[in-house]
Amino acid sequence: MTAQIPVLNQTAPSHADACGAPAGGADDWARPLIERQLALLGRLAEAGLEIAVAIERQATGMATPARSDANPAPVVRGDIALAYGRVARAVRMTLALQSKLIKDLQALEEGAARALVAAEAEQDNARLDLEDARKARVERIVARVIQAELDDEDAVERLADEASERLDDEDLYGDVLARPFSEIVADICRDLGLDPDWSRLAQEPWARAEIDSGQAGAPLAALPARGAEARRPRFPPLPISSSHGRPKDAPGDPGDTGRRP
C-alpha cells in the first residue's frame, strides 16, 4: 500500500518571485534571487523535519504535543518506514541544495570583491597615466624656458633633471591633475631661479587651451589683455569716404587730374 504523506497548506511562491530576475545585470539580481531561494529551502527543510517527527511519533506510538488523546489520527497510512525514508531523503536533499546555494553566494561575493579591486586598480592606472602625461608636458614647457634663458648645455640638462625630480614630490607642487599647467610651471621656474616670458608662452597651444577653458592659472590670467592684443591682427585704419563713394584722400585713377566735368 502506497504511503500517504500530508502536504502543507502553504501558498507557493510565484514564478517571478522564485525564478524571475529583475531587469539589470547579473550582479544586480543574482544575490537577492539566491537569498530568496535559500529562504524557500529553509521553509521546505523545516516542513520536512516536522513531517519526519510526526511519522516518528506515529511509529513509536507517542502522542503529538498538540494532541494528547489516546488515538491520534495517523500521519501515514501504509508503510511507515518507507514514508519516513522518503521524507528524510527529501530533507537531506534540501539541506544539500542549501549548502550549494551558500557556496554560490560566497562565490558571487568573492567575484564582486575581485571586480571591485580590478576596477579600483584600473582607475588608479588611468590616473597614473594621466598624471605622467601632464608631468611630461610640464617638463617640456620648463625645458623650453630653460633653453630660452641658458646657453650652457650642461646647465640646461641639470635644471631639466631637477625640474623632473621636483615634479615627483607632491609636497612641493601638490596634485598636478588638480592645478593648471601655468601655475605648476611658474612654481618650478621660481624654484629654479628662472624668469619665463609669459607673453611668449601665452602663444603656445597648451596656454591658449588653458585660457579658452576659463580656468587659466594666475600667470596667464594676469595677461588676458596683452595676450589678446598680441593675437589680434592689425590692419591700417580705413580712410573717410567722400560723398562720391570713394575715400576722400585716395588717389584717383591713372590720368585723373582732379577736374570734374
Buried (B, 14 or more C-beta within 10 A) or exposed (E): EEBEBEEEEEEEBEEEEEEEEEEEEEEEBBBEBBEBBBEBBEEBBEBBBEBBBBBBBBBEEEEBEEEEEEEBEEBBEEEBEEBBBBBBEBBEBBBEBBEEBEEBBEEBEEEEEEEEEEEEEEEEEEEEEEBEEBBEBBBEBBBBBBEEBBEEEEEBEBBBEBBBEBBEEEEEBEEBEEBBBBBBBBBBBEEBEBEBEBEEBBEEEBBBEBBEEEEBBEBBBBBEEEBEEEEEEEEEEEEEEEEEEEEEEEEEEEEEEEEEE
